[in-house]
């Protein structure tokens, strides 16, 4: 006959916190290249106090004079 040991009732502990994985250091990233900016000359100079200037600011800012209506409709 086999001798049986009495069964122990051992409490089971469940951790409320999952095991944490070790934090890995991120490899250093290369610095982002700066965007290239092109500075264009002004398209039109406007001097409001110039008596010889016949165009008003509204006329200069009117995009219909720079682009035709058909080209604006095709965009």
PDB file of N, H, CA, C and O in Angstrom:
ATOM      1  N   UNK A   1       0.811  -1.180   0.000  1.00  0.00           N
ATOM      2  CA  UNK A   1       0.000   0.000   0.000  1.00  0.00           C
ATOM      3  C   UNK A   1       0.855   1.245   0.000  1.00  0.00           C
ATOM      4  O   UNK A   1       1.887   1.327   0.667  1.00  0.00           O
ATOM      5  N   UNK A   2       0.391   2.212  -0.771  1.00  0.00           N
ATOM      6  H   UNK A   2      -0.447   2.146  -1.313  1.00  0.00           H
ATOM      7  CA  UNK A   2       1.149   3.455  -0.838  1.00  0.00           C
ATOM      8  C   UNK A   2       0.703   4.383   0.260  1.00  0.00           C
ATOM      9  O   UNK A   2      -0.476   4.472   0.601  1.00  0.00           O
ATOM     10  N   UNK A   3       1.677   5.068   0.799  1.00  0.00           N
ATOM     11  H   UNK A   3       2.635   4.996   0.522  1.00  0.00           H
ATOM     12  CA  UNK A   3       1.341   6.061   1.807  1.00  0.00           C
ATOM     13  C   UNK A   3       1.101   7.390   1.108  1.00  0.00           C
ATOM     14  O   UNK A   3       1.935   7.886   0.351  1.00  0.00           O
ATOM     15  N   UNK A   4      -0.041   7.934   1.385  1.00  0.00           N
ATOM     16  H   UNK A   4      -0.719   7.531   2.000  1.00  0.00           H
ATOM     17  CA  UNK A   4      -0.370   9.229   0.779  1.00  0.00           C
ATOM     18  C   UNK A   4      -0.161  10.326   1.789  1.00  0.00           C
ATOM     19  O   UNK A   4      -0.525  10.228   2.961  1.00  0.00           O
ATOM     20  N   UNK A   5       0.450  11.383   1.273  1.00  0.00           N
ATOM     21  H   UNK A   5       0.746  11.463   0.321  1.00  0.00           H
ATOM     22  CA  UNK A   5       0.615  12.544   2.126  1.00  0.00           C
ATOM     23  C   UNK A   5      -0.676  13.343   2.110  1.00  0.00           C
ATOM     24  O   UNK A   5      -1.367  13.389   1.092  1.00  0.00           O
ATOM     25  N   UNK A   6      -1.000  13.959   3.208  1.00  0.00           N
ATOM     26  H   UNK A   6      -0.439  13.921   4.035  1.00  0.00           H
ATOM     27  CA  UNK A   6      -2.228  14.769   3.202  1.00  0.00           C
ATOM     28  C   UNK A   6      -2.064  15.980   2.272  1.00  0.00           C
ATOM     29  O   UNK A   6      -1.011  16.617   2.227  1.00  0.00           O
ATOM     30  N   UNK A   7      -3.121  16.267   1.547  1.00  0.00           N
ATOM     31  H   UNK A   7      -3.976  15.750   1.583  1.00  0.00           H
ATOM     32  CA  UNK A   7      -3.078  17.398   0.621  1.00  0.00           C
ATOM     33  C   UNK A   7      -3.140  18.694   1.405  1.00  0.00           C
ATOM     34  O   UNK A   7      -3.988  18.882   2.277  1.00  0.00           O
ATOM     35  N   UNK A   8      -2.224  19.573   1.070  1.00  0.00           N
ATOM     36  H   UNK A   8      -1.536  19.420   0.361  1.00  0.00           H
ATOM     37  CA  UNK A   8      -2.243  20.887   1.700  1.00  0.00           C
ATOM     38  C   UNK A   8      -3.054  21.828   0.841  1.00  0.00           C
ATOM     39  O   UNK A   8      -3.009  21.775  -0.388  1.00  0.00           O
ATOM     40  N   UNK A   9      -3.768  22.658   1.485  1.00  0.00           N
ATOM     41  H   UNK A   9      -3.805  22.701   2.484  1.00  0.00           H
ATOM     42  CA  UNK A   9      -4.498  23.691   0.761  1.00  0.00           C
ATOM     43  C   UNK A   9      -3.643  24.952   0.797  1.00  0.00           C
ATOM     44  O   UNK A   9      -3.673  25.721   1.757  1.00  0.00           O
ATOM     45  N   UNK A  10      -2.891  25.138  -0.266  1.00  0.00           N
ATOM     46  H   UNK A  10      -2.867  24.514  -1.046  1.00  0.00           H
ATOM     47  CA  UNK A  10      -2.038  26.322  -0.322  1.00  0.00           C
ATOM     48  C   UNK A  10      -2.786  27.426  -1.054  1.00  0.00           C
ATOM     49  O   UNK A  10      -3.363  27.192  -2.116  1.00  0.00           O
ATOM     50  N   UNK A  11      -2.775  28.619  -0.491  1.00  0.00           N
ATOM     51  H   UNK A  11      -2.306  28.808   0.371  1.00  0.00           H
ATOM     52  CA  UNK A  11      -3.475  29.714  -1.166  1.00  0.00           C
ATOM     53  C   UNK A  11      -2.744  30.106  -2.449  1.00  0.00           C
ATOM     54  O   UNK A  11      -1.515  30.092  -2.518  1.00  0.00           O
ATOM     55  N   UNK A  12      -3.516  30.446  -3.436  1.00  0.00           N
ATOM     56  H   UNK A  12      -4.515  30.457  -3.380  1.00  0.00           H
ATOM     57  CA  UNK A  12      -2.962  30.877  -4.716  1.00  0.00           C
ATOM     58  C   UNK A  12      -3.039  32.390  -4.750  1.00  0.00           C
ATOM     59  O   UNK A  12      -4.116  32.970  -4.616  1.00  0.00           O
ATOM     60  N   UNK A  13      -1.898  33.021  -4.927  1.00  0.00           N
ATOM     61  H   UNK A  13      -1.022  32.549  -5.035  1.00  0.00           H
ATOM     62  CA  UNK A  13      -1.847  34.479  -4.982  1.00  0.00           C
ATOM     63  C   UNK A  13      -1.789  34.918  -6.444  1.00  0.00           C
ATOM     64  O   UNK A  13      -0.926  34.488  -7.209  1.00  0.00           O
ATOM     65  N   UNK A  14      -2.716  35.771  -6.800  1.00  0.00           N
ATOM     66  H   UNK A  14      -3.417  36.120  -6.179  1.00  0.00           H
ATOM     67  CA  UNK A  14      -2.738  36.315  -8.155  1.00  0.00           C
ATOM     68  C   UNK A  14      -2.313  37.766  -8.052  1.00  0.00           C
ATOM     69  O   UNK A  14      -2.927  38.567  -7.347  1.00  0.00           O
ATOM     70  N   UNK A  15      -1.272  38.078  -8.756  1.00  0.00           N
ATOM     71  H   UNK A  15      -0.773  37.427  -9.329  1.00  0.00           H
ATOM     72  CA  UNK A  15      -0.769  39.447  -8.722  1.00  0.00           C
ATOM     73  C   UNK A  15      -1.694  40.340  -9.538  1.00  0.00           C
ATOM     74  O   UNK A  15      -2.110  39.987 -10.642  1.00  0.00           O
ATOM     75  N   UNK A  16      -2.007  41.504  -8.973  1.00  0.00           N
ATOM     76  H   UNK A  16      -1.669  41.791  -8.076  1.00  0.00           H
ATOM     77  CA  UNK A  16      -2.857  42.437  -9.719  1.00  0.00           C
ATOM     78  C   UNK A  16      -2.052  43.211 -10.752  1.00  0.00           C
ATOM     79  O   UNK A  16      -2.626  43.851 -11.633  1.00  0.00           O
ATOM     80  N   UNK A  17      -0.729  43.160 -10.653  1.00  0.00           N
ATOM     81  H   UNK A  17      -0.263  42.641  -9.937  1.00  0.00           H
ATOM     82  CA  UNK A  17       0.138  43.846 -11.608  1.00  0.00           C
ATOM     83  C   UNK A  17       0.793  42.805 -12.507  1.00  0.00           C
ATOM     84  O   UNK A  17       1.407  41.856 -12.019  1.00  0.00           O
ATOM     85  N   UNK A  18       0.664  42.981 -13.824  1.00  0.00           N
ATOM     86  H   UNK A  18       0.165  43.751 -14.221  1.00  0.00           H
ATOM     87  CA  UNK A  18       1.351  42.032 -14.709  1.00  0.00           C
ATOM     88  C   UNK A  18       2.863  42.245 -14.624  1.00  0.00           C
ATOM     89  O   UNK A  18       3.341  43.302 -14.213  1.00  0.00           O
ATOM     90  N   UNK A  19       3.572  41.245 -15.011  1.00  0.00           N
ATOM     91  H   UNK A  19       3.184  40.386 -15.344  1.00  0.00           H
ATOM     92  CA  UNK A  19       5.030  41.378 -14.985  1.00  0.00           C
ATOM     93  C   UNK A  19       5.451  42.472 -15.947  1.00  0.00           C
ATOM     94  O   UNK A  19       4.973  42.548 -17.079  1.00  0.00           O
ATOM     95  N   UNK A  20       6.325  43.290 -15.489  1.00  0.00           N
ATOM     96  H   UNK A  20       6.713  43.228 -14.569  1.00  0.00           H
ATOM     97  CA  UNK A  20       6.782  44.401 -16.317  1.00  0.00           C
ATOM     98  C   UNK A  20       7.991  43.960 -17.127  1.00  0.00           C
ATOM     99  O   UNK A  20       8.913  43.317 -16.624  1.00  0.00           O
ATOM    100  N   UNK A  21       7.948  44.329 -18.393  1.00  0.00           N
ATOM    101  H   UNK A  21       7.199  44.850 -18.801  1.00  0.00           H
ATOM    102  CA  UNK A  21       9.089  44.015 -19.238  1.00  0.00           C
ATOM    103  C   UNK A  21      10.138  45.095 -19.042  1.00  0.00           C
ATOM    104  O   UNK A  21       9.791  46.249 -18.794  1.00  0.00           O
ATOM    105  N   UNK A  22      11.389  44.752 -19.146  1.00  0.00           N
ATOM    106  H   UNK A  22      11.671  43.814 -19.347  1.00  0.00           H
ATOM    107  CA  UNK A  22      12.425  45.774 -18.963  1.00  0.00           C
ATOM    108  C   UNK A  22      12.345  46.828 -20.066  1.00  0.00           C
ATOM    109  O   UNK A  22      12.029  46.528 -21.217  1.00  0.00           O
ATOM    110  N   UNK A  23      12.633  48.037 -19.690  1.00  0.00           N
ATOM    111  H   UNK A  23      12.890  48.280 -18.754  1.00  0.00           H
ATOM    112  CA  UNK A  23      12.585  49.139 -20.645  1.00  0.00           C
ATOM    113  C   UNK A  23      13.883  49.144 -21.435  1.00  0.00           C
ATOM    114  O   UNK A  23      14.979  49.153 -20.875  1.00  0.00           O
ATOM    115  N   UNK A  24      13.726  49.139 -22.750  1.00  0.00           N
ATOM    116  H   UNK A  24      12.836  49.131 -23.205  1.00  0.00           H
ATOM    117  CA  UNK A  24      14.897  49.154 -23.622  1.00  0.00           C
ATOM    118  C   UNK A  24      15.137  50.586 -24.081  1.00  0.00           C
ATOM    119  O   UNK A  24      14.192  51.310 -24.394  1.00  0.00           O
ATOM    120  N   UNK A  25      16.373  50.983 -24.119  1.00  0.00           N
ATOM    121  H   UNK A  25      17.141  50.395 -23.865  1.00  0.00           H
ATOM    122  CA  UNK A  25      16.716  52.327 -24.585  1.00  0.00           C
ATOM    123  C   UNK A  25      16.608  52.363 -26.104  1.00  0.00           C
ATOM    124  O   UNK A  25      17.072  51.455 -26.794  1.00  0.00           O
ATOM    125  N   UNK A  26      15.990  53.423 -26.614  1.00  0.00           N
ATOM    126  H   UNK A  26      15.613  54.161 -26.053  1.00  0.00           H
ATOM    127  CA  UNK A  26      15.844  53.577 -28.057  1.00  0.00           C
ATOM    128  C   UNK A  26      17.173  54.030 -28.644  1.00  0.00           C
ATOM    129  O   UNK A  26      17.878  54.834 -28.033  1.00  0.00           O
ATOM    130  N   UNK A  27      17.520  53.526 -29.816  1.00  0.00           N
ATOM    131  H   UNK A  27      16.948  52.874 -30.312  1.00  0.00           H
ATOM    132  CA  UNK A  27      18.769  53.991 -30.432  1.00  0.00           C
ATOM    133  C   UNK A  27      18.632  55.454 -30.837  1.00  0.00           C
ATOM    134  O   UNK A  27      17.543  55.892 -31.206  1.00  0.00           O
ATOM    135  N   UNK A  28      19.704  56.202 -30.774  1.00  0.00           N
ATOM    136  H   UNK A  28      20.589  55.846 -30.473  1.00  0.00           H
ATOM    137  CA  UNK A  28      19.608  57.624 -31.139  1.00  0.00           C
ATOM    138  C   UNK A  28      19.243  57.768 -32.609  1.00  0.00           C
ATOM    139  O   UNK A  28      19.748  57.045 -33.468  1.00  0.00           O
ATOM    140  N   UNK A  29      18.360  58.712 -32.876  1.00  0.00           N
ATOM    141  H   UNK A  29      17.950  59.300 -32.178  1.00  0.00           H
ATOM    142  CA  UNK A  29      17.913  58.944 -34.247  1.00  0.00           C
ATOM    143  C   UNK A  29      18.741  60.044 -34.879  1.00  0.00           C
ATOM    144  O   UNK A  29      19.244  60.945 -34.207  1.00  0.00           O
ATOM    145  N   UNK A  30      18.867  59.941 -36.202  1.00  0.00           N
ATOM    146  H   UNK A  30      18.458  59.209 -36.747  1.00  0.00           H
ATOM    147  CA  UNK A  30      19.588  60.980 -36.923  1.00  0.00           C
ATOM    148  C   UNK A  30      18.749  62.247 -36.913  1.00  0.00           C
ATOM    149  O   UNK A  30      17.524  62.172 -37.010  1.00  0.00           O
ATOM    150  N   UNK A  31      19.376  63.398 -36.798  1.00  0.00           N
ATOM    151  H   UNK A  31      20.371  63.459 -36.719  1.00  0.00           H
ATOM    152  CA  UNK A  31      18.597  64.639 -36.824  1.00  0.00           C
ATOM    153  C   UNK A  31      17.934  64.820 -38.182  1.00  0.00           C
ATOM    154  O   UNK A  31      18.507  64.504 -39.224  1.00  0.00           O
ATOM    155  N   UNK A  32      16.710  65.337 -38.139  1.00  0.00           N
ATOM    156  H   UNK A  32      16.244  65.594 -37.292  1.00  0.00           H
ATOM    157  CA  UNK A  32      15.958  65.559 -39.368  1.00  0.00           C
ATOM    158  C   UNK A  32      16.596  66.694 -40.156  1.00  0.00           C
ATOM    159  O   UNK A  32      16.964  67.716 -39.575  1.00  0.00           O
ATOM    160  N   UNK A  33      16.734  66.532 -41.477  1.00  0.00           N
ATOM    161  H   UNK A  33      16.435  65.702 -41.949  1.00  0.00           H
ATOM    162  CA  UNK A  33      17.293  67.635 -42.266  1.00  0.00           C
ATOM    163  C   UNK A  33      16.307  68.795 -42.322  1.00  0.00           C
ATOM    164  O   UNK A  33      15.093  68.598 -42.370  1.00  0.00           O
ATOM    165  N   UNK A  34      16.845  69.986 -42.315  1.00  0.00           N
ATOM    166  H   UNK A  34      17.832  70.146 -42.276  1.00  0.00           H
ATOM    167  CA  UNK A  34      15.988  71.163 -42.371  1.00  0.00           C
ATOM    168  C   UNK A  34      15.441  71.313 -43.789  1.00  0.00           C
ATOM    169  O   UNK A  34      16.166  71.079 -44.756  1.00  0.00           O
ATOM    170  N   UNK A  35      14.173  71.698 -43.925  1.00  0.00           N
ATOM    171  H   UNK A  35      13.584  71.888 -43.139  1.00  0.00           H
ATOM    172  CA  UNK A  35      13.616  71.865 -45.266  1.00  0.00           C
ATOM    173  C   UNK A  35      14.283  73.032 -45.988  1.00  0.00           C
ATOM    174  O   UNK A  35      14.688  74.023 -45.381  1.00  0.00           O
ATOM    175  N   UNK A  36      14.379  72.878 -47.288  1.00  0.00           N
ATOM    176  H   UNK A  36      14.050  72.073 -47.781  1.00  0.00           H
ATOM    177  CA  UNK A  36      14.978  73.923 -48.104  1.00  0.00           C
ATOM    178  C   UNK A  36      13.904  74.949 -48.430  1.00  0.00           C
ATOM    179  O   UNK A  36      12.816  74.599 -48.888  1.00  0.00           O
ATOM    180  N   UNK A  37      14.212  76.197 -48.195  1.00  0.00           N
ATOM    181  H   UNK A  37      15.095  76.482 -47.823  1.00  0.00           H
ATOM    182  CA  UNK A  37      13.260  77.272 -48.452  1.00  0.00           C
ATOM    183  C   UNK A  37      13.829  78.154 -49.551  1.00  0.00           C
ATOM    184  O   UNK A  37      14.979  78.589 -49.484  1.00  0.00           O
ATOM    185  N   UNK A  38      13.012  78.411 -50.561  1.00  0.00           N
ATOM    186  H   UNK A  38      12.078  78.058 -50.616  1.00  0.00           H
ATOM    187  CA  UNK A  38      13.422  79.289 -51.642  1.00  0.00           C
ATOM    188  C   UNK A  38      12.672  80.599 -51.503  1.00  0.00           C
ATOM    189  O   UNK A  38      11.442  80.620 -51.447  1.00  0.00           O
ATOM    190  N   UNK A  39      13.406  81.675 -51.449  1.00  0.00           N
ATOM    191  H   UNK A  39      14.405  81.659 -51.495  1.00  0.00           H
ATOM    192  CA  UNK A  39      12.795  82.997 -51.341  1.00  0.00           C
ATOM    193  C   UNK A  39      12.731  83.590 -52.740  1.00  0.00           C
ATOM    194  O   UNK A  39      13.750  83.749 -53.411  1.00  0.00           O
ATOM    195  N   UNK A  40      11.523  83.913 -53.165  1.00  0.00           N
ATOM    196  H   UNK A  40      10.694  83.784 -52.620  1.00  0.00           H
ATOM    197  CA  UNK A  40      11.316  84.476 -54.493  1.00  0.00           C
ATOM    198  C   UNK A  40      11.213  85.987 -54.402  1.00  0.00           C
ATOM    199  O   UNK A  40      10.804  86.522 -53.372  1.00  0.00           O
ATOM    200  N   UNK A  41      11.579  86.675 -55.467  1.00  0.00           N
ATOM    201  H   UNK A  41      11.911  86.240 -56.304  1.00  0.00           H
ATOM    202  CA  UNK A  41      11.433  88.130 -55.457  1.00  0.00           C
ATOM    203  C   UNK A  41       9.954  88.500 -55.496  1.00  0.00           C
ATOM    204  O   UNK A  41       9.133  87.710 -55.962  1.00  0.00           O
ATOM    205  N   UNK A  42       9.611  89.668 -55.023  1.00  0.00           N
ATOM    206  H   UNK A  42      10.279  90.310 -54.645  1.00  0.00           H
ATOM    207  CA  UNK A  42       8.197  90.065 -55.056  1.00  0.00           C
ATOM    208  C   UNK A  42       7.718  90.183 -56.499  1.00  0.00           C
ATOM    209  O   UNK A  42       8.462  90.586 -57.393  1.00  0.00           O
ATOM    210  N   UNK A  43       6.442  89.818 -56.699  1.00  0.00           N
ATOM    211  H   UNK A  43       5.837  89.490 -55.973  1.00  0.00           H
ATOM    212  CA  UNK A  43       5.902  89.849 -58.056  1.00  0.00           C
ATOM    213  C   UNK A  43       5.585  91.266 -58.504  1.00  0.00           C
ATOM    214  O   UNK A  43       5.748  91.610 -59.674  1.00  0.00           O
ATOM    215  N   UNK A  44       5.143  92.060 -57.587  1.00  0.00           N
ATOM    216  H   UNK A  44       5.011  91.781 -56.636  1.00  0.00           H
ATOM    217  CA  UNK A  44       4.710  93.392 -57.967  1.00  0.00           C
ATOM    218  C   UNK A  44       4.965  94.330 -56.794  1.00  0.00           C
ATOM    219  O   UNK A  44       4.663  93.990 -55.650  1.00  0.00           O
ATOM    220  N   UNK A  45       5.501  95.470 -57.059  1.00  0.00           N
ATOM    221  H   UNK A  45       5.747  95.747 -57.988  1.00  0.00           H
ATOM    222  CA  UNK A  45       5.717  96.427 -55.974  1.00  0.00           C
ATOM    223  C   UNK A  45       4.580  97.438 -55.988  1.00  0.00           C
ATOM    224  O   UNK A  45       4.163  97.918 -57.043  1.00  0.00           O
ATOM    225  N   UNK A  46       4.099  97.744 -54.819  1.00  0.00           N
ATOM    226  H   UNK A  46       4.438  97.355 -53.963  1.00  0.00           H
ATOM    227  CA  UNK A  46       2.974  98.675 -54.694  1.00  0.00           C
ATOM    228  C   UNK A  46       3.350  99.761 -53.704  1.00  0.00           C
ATOM    229  O   UNK A  46       3.701  99.475 -52.559  1.00  0.00           O
ATOM    230  N   UNK A  47       3.277 100.991 -54.144  1.00  0.00           N
ATOM    231  H   UNK A  47       2.992 101.223 -55.074  1.00  0.00           H
ATOM    232  CA  UNK A  47       3.533 102.133 -53.272  1.00  0.00           C
ATOM    233  C   UNK A  47       2.263 102.979 -53.266  1.00  0.00           C
ATOM    234  O   UNK A  47       1.968 103.655 -54.252  1.00  0.00           O
ATOM    235  N   UNK A  48       1.512 102.952 -52.174  1.00  0.00           N
ATOM    236  H   UNK A  48       1.751 102.403 -51.373  1.00  0.00           H
ATOM    237  CA  UNK A  48       0.224 103.653 -52.168  1.00  0.00           C
ATOM    238  C   UNK A  48       0.351 105.166 -52.286  1.00  0.00           C
ATOM    239  O   UNK A  48      -0.605 105.819 -52.704  1.00  0.00           O
ATOM    240  N   UNK A  49       1.485 105.743 -51.936  1.00  0.00           N
ATOM    241  H   UNK A  49       2.262 105.212 -51.597  1.00  0.00           H
ATOM    242  CA  UNK A  49       1.625 107.195 -51.992  1.00  0.00           C
ATOM    243  C   UNK A  49       2.176 107.681 -53.325  1.00  0.00           C
ATOM    244  O   UNK A  49       2.347 108.883 -53.527  1.00  0.00           O
ATOM    245  N   UNK A  50       2.453 106.760 -54.228  1.00  0.00           N
ATOM    246  H   UNK A  50       2.314 105.784 -54.064  1.00  0.00           H
ATOM    247  CA  UNK A  50       3.018 107.130 -55.526  1.00  0.00           C
ATOM    248  C   UNK A  50       1.904 107.702 -56.409  1.00  0.00           C
ATOM    249  O   UNK A  50       0.917 107.022 -56.687  1.00  0.00           O
ATOM    250  N   UNK A  51       2.064 108.927 -56.836  1.00  0.00           N
ATOM    251  H   UNK A  51       2.867 109.480 -56.610  1.00  0.00           H
ATOM    252  CA  UNK A  51       1.042 109.594 -57.654  1.00  0.00           C
ATOM    253  C   UNK A  51       1.004 109.029 -59.072  1.00  0.00           C
ATOM    254  O   UNK A  51      -0.033 109.098 -59.732  1.00  0.00           O
ATOM    255  N   UNK A  52       2.115 108.471 -59.552  1.00  0.00           N
ATOM    256  H   UNK A  52       2.958 108.414 -59.016  1.00  0.00           H
ATOM    257  CA  UNK A  52       2.162 107.935 -60.910  1.00  0.00           C
ATOM    258  C   UNK A  52       1.526 106.556 -61.012  1.00  0.00           C
ATOM    259  O   UNK A  52       1.249 106.074 -62.110  1.00  0.00           O
ATOM    260  N   UNK A  53       1.295 105.922 -59.867  1.00  0.00           N
ATOM    261  H   UNK A  53       1.520 106.314 -58.975  1.00  0.00           H
ATOM    262  CA  UNK A  53       0.739 104.576 -59.867  1.00  0.00           C
ATOM    263  C   UNK A  53      -0.766 104.658 -60.095  1.00  0.00           C
ATOM    264  O   UNK A  53      -1.487 105.243 -59.286  1.00  0.00           O
ATOM    265  N   UNK A  54      -1.237 104.082 -61.180  1.00  0.00           N
ATOM    266  H   UNK A  54      -0.652 103.607 -61.837  1.00  0.00           H
ATOM    267  CA  UNK A  54      -2.658 104.132 -61.520  1.00  0.00           C
ATOM    268  C   UNK A  54      -3.430 102.937 -60.948  1.00  0.00           C
ATOM    269  O   UNK A  54      -4.654 102.997 -60.826  1.00  0.00           O
ATOM    270  N   UNK A  55      -2.732 101.860 -60.599  1.00  0.00           N
ATOM    271  H   UNK A  55      -1.738 101.811 -60.699  1.00  0.00           H
ATOM    272  CA  UNK A  55      -3.403 100.668 -60.079  1.00  0.00           C
ATOM    273  C   UNK A  55      -3.666 100.817 -58.586  1.00  0.00           C
ATOM    274  O   UNK A  55      -2.799 101.257 -57.830  1.00  0.00           O
ATOM    275  N   UNK A  56      -4.860 100.448 -58.178  1.00  0.00           N
ATOM    276  H   UNK A  56      -5.564 100.090 -58.791  1.00  0.00           H
ATOM    277  CA  UNK A  56      -5.170 100.444 -56.748  1.00  0.00           C
ATOM    278  C   UNK A  56      -4.730  99.103 -56.157  1.00  0.00           C
ATOM    279  O   UNK A  56      -4.418  98.163 -56.888  1.00  0.00           O
ATOM    280  N   UNK A  57      -4.711  99.030 -54.847  1.00  0.00           N
ATOM    281  H   UNK A  57      -4.965  99.793 -54.253  1.00  0.00           H
ATOM    282  CA  UNK A  57      -4.342  97.781 -54.188  1.00  0.00           C
ATOM    283  C   UNK A  57      -5.327  96.677 -54.554  1.00  0.00           C
ATOM    284  O   UNK A  57      -4.925  95.525 -54.719  1.00  0.00           O
ATOM    285  N   UNK A  58      -6.599  97.007 -54.681  1.00  0.00           N
ATOM    286  H   UNK A  58      -6.926  97.942 -54.547  1.00  0.00           H
ATOM    287  CA  UNK A  58      -7.610  96.018 -55.064  1.00  0.00           C
ATOM    288  C   UNK A  58      -7.330  95.473 -56.461  1.00  0.00           C
ATOM    289  O   UNK A  58      -7.514  94.283 -56.714  1.00  0.00           O
ATOM    290  N   UNK A  59      -6.883  96.346 -57.371  1.00  0.00           N
ATOM    291  H   UNK A  59      -6.733  97.313 -57.165  1.00  0.00           H
ATOM    292  CA  UNK A  59      -6.566  95.887 -58.721  1.00  0.00           C
ATOM    293  C   UNK A  59      -5.350  94.962 -58.717  1.00  0.00           C
ATOM    294  O   UNK A  59      -5.313  93.974 -59.451  1.00  0.00           O
ATOM    295  N   UNK A  60      -4.367  95.283 -57.899  1.00  0.00           N
ATOM    296  H   UNK A  60      -4.397  96.085 -57.303  1.00  0.00           H
ATOM    297  CA  UNK A  60      -3.162  94.454 -57.845  1.00  0.00           C
ATOM    298  C   UNK A  60      -3.468  93.092 -57.231  1.00  0.00           C
ATOM    299  O   UNK A  60      -2.921  92.082 -57.673  1.00  0.00           O
ATOM    300  N   UNK A  61      -4.329  93.051 -56.225  1.00  0.00           N
ATOM    301  H   UNK A  61      -4.774  93.872 -55.867  1.00  0.00           H
ATOM    302  CA  UNK A  61      -4.637  91.799 -55.545  1.00  0.00           C
ATOM    303  C   UNK A  61      -5.668  90.956 -56.294  1.00  0.00           C
ATOM    304  O   UNK A  61      -5.932  89.822 -55.893  1.00  0.00           O
ATOM    305  N   UNK A  62      -6.244  91.470 -57.348  1.00  0.00           N
ATOM    306  H   UNK A  62      -6.030  92.391 -57.674  1.00  0.00           H
ATOM    307  CA  UNK A  62      -7.265  90.756 -58.107  1.00  0.00           C
ATOM    308  C   UNK A  62      -6.607  89.600 -58.862  1.00  0.00           C
ATOM    309  O   UNK A  62      -5.833  89.824 -59.792  1.00  0.00           O
ATOM    310  N   UNK A  63      -6.919  88.356 -58.457  1.00  0.00           N
ATOM    311  H   UNK A  63      -7.548  88.175 -57.701  1.00  0.00           H
ATOM    312  CA  UNK A  63      -6.272  87.199 -59.080  1.00  0.00           C
ATOM    313  C   UNK A  63      -6.762  86.978 -60.500  1.00  0.00           C
ATOM    314  O   UNK A  63      -6.118  86.261 -61.266  1.00  0.00           O
ATOM    315  N   UNK A  64      -7.881  87.573 -60.868  1.00  0.00           N
ATOM    316  H   UNK A  64      -8.405  88.156 -60.246  1.00  0.00           H
ATOM    317  CA  UNK A  64      -8.377  87.395 -62.231  1.00  0.00           C
ATOM    318  C   UNK A  64      -7.446  88.038 -63.246  1.00  0.00           C
ATOM    319  O   UNK A  64      -7.445  87.653 -64.416  1.00  0.00           O
ATOM    320  N   UNK A  65      -6.656  89.009 -62.817  1.00  0.00           N
ATOM    321  H   UNK A  65      -6.657  89.321 -61.867  1.00  0.00           H
ATOM    322  CA  UNK A  65      -5.717  89.651 -63.735  1.00  0.00           C
ATOM    323  C   UNK A  65      -4.447  88.819 -63.900  1.00  0.00           C
ATOM    324  O   UNK A  65      -3.705  89.013 -64.863  1.00  0.00           O
ATOM    325  N   UNK A  66      -4.191  87.901 -62.979  1.00  0.00           N
ATOM    326  H   UNK A  66      -4.794  87.744 -62.196  1.00  0.00           H
ATOM    327  CA  UNK A  66      -2.995  87.068 -63.062  1.00  0.00           C
ATOM    328  C   UNK A  66      -3.282  85.734 -63.732  1.00  0.00           C
ATOM    329  O   UNK A  66      -2.417  85.186 -64.416  1.00  0.00           O
ATOM    330  N   UNK A  67      -4.485  85.207 -63.545  1.00  0.00           N
ATOM    331  H   UNK A  67      -5.187  85.652 -62.989  1.00  0.00           H
ATOM    332  CA  UNK A  67      -4.873  83.916 -64.125  1.00  0.00           C
ATOM    333  C   UNK A  67      -6.184  84.099 -64.867  1.00  0.00           C
ATOM    334  O   UNK A  67      -7.068  84.838 -64.434  1.00  0.00           O
ATOM    335  N   UNK A  68      -6.290  83.413 -65.991  1.00  0.00           N
ATOM    336  H   UNK A  68      -5.572  82.812 -66.343  1.00  0.00           H
ATOM    337  CA  UNK A  68      -7.547  83.499 -66.729  1.00  0.00           C
ATOM    338  C   UNK A  68      -8.609  82.671 -66.011  1.00  0.00           C
ATOM    339  O   UNK A  68      -8.291  81.783 -65.220  1.00  0.00           O
ATOM    340  N   UNK A  69      -9.859  82.970 -66.296  1.00  0.00           N
ATOM    341  H   UNK A  69     -10.117  83.690 -66.940  1.00  0.00           H
ATOM    342  CA  UNK A  69     -10.965  82.257 -65.667  1.00  0.00           C
ATOM    343  C   UNK A  69     -10.929  80.781 -66.034  1.00  0.00           C
ATOM    344  O   UNK A  69     -11.205  79.928 -65.191  1.00  0.00           O
ATOM    345  N   UNK A  70     -10.596  80.473 -67.275  1.00  0.00           N
ATOM    346  H   UNK A  70     -10.372  81.166 -67.960  1.00  0.00           H
ATOM    347  CA  UNK A  70     -10.557  79.065 -67.693  1.00  0.00           C
ATOM    348  C   UNK A  70      -9.458  78.296 -66.960  1.00  0.00           C
ATOM    349  O   UNK A  70      -9.647  77.127 -66.626  1.00  0.00           O
ATOM    350  N   UNK A  71      -8.312  78.933 -66.704  1.00  0.00           N
ATOM    351  H   UNK A  71      -8.158  79.883 -66.976  1.00  0.00           H
ATOM    352  CA  UNK A  71      -7.252  78.225 -65.975  1.00  0.00           C
ATOM    353  C   UNK A  71      -7.637  78.014 -64.512  1.00  0.00           C
ATOM    354  O   UNK A  71      -7.248  77.012 -63.913  1.00  0.00           O
ATOM    355  N   UNK A  72      -8.397  78.947 -63.928  1.00  0.00           N
ATOM    356  H   UNK A  72      -8.713  79.761 -64.415  1.00  0.00           H
ATOM    357  CA  UNK A  72      -8.849  78.763 -62.542  1.00  0.00           C
ATOM    358  C   UNK A  72      -9.889  77.656 -62.449  1.00  0.00           C
ATOM    359  O   UNK A  72      -9.929  76.929 -61.457  1.00  0.00           O
ATOM    360  N   UNK A  73     -10.737  77.516 -63.475  1.00  0.00           N
ATOM    361  H   UNK A  73     -10.705  78.107 -64.282  1.00  0.00           H
ATOM    362  CA  UNK A  73     -11.770  76.482 -63.452  1.00  0.00           C
ATOM    363  C   UNK A  73     -11.179  75.090 -63.660  1.00  0.00           C
ATOM    364  O   UNK A  73     -11.757  74.107 -63.196  1.00  0.00           O
ATOM    365  N   UNK A  74     -10.057  74.984 -64.338  1.00  0.00           N
ATOM    366  H   UNK A  74      -9.587  75.782 -64.716  1.00  0.00           H
ATOM    367  CA  UNK A  74      -9.437  73.680 -64.587  1.00  0.00           C
ATOM    368  C   UNK A  74      -8.678  73.163 -63.380  1.00  0.00           C
ATOM    369  O   UNK A  74      -8.340  71.980 -63.344  1.00  0.00           O
ATOM    370  N   UNK A  75      -8.397  73.993 -62.394  1.00  0.00           N
ATOM    371  H   UNK A  75      -8.671  74.955 -62.423  1.00  0.00           H
ATOM    372  CA  UNK A  75      -7.626  73.562 -61.213  1.00  0.00           C
ATOM    373  C   UNK A  75      -8.466  72.766 -60.266  1.00  0.00           C
ATOM    374  O   UNK A  75      -7.977  72.328 -59.226  1.00  0.00           O
TER     375      UNK A  75
END
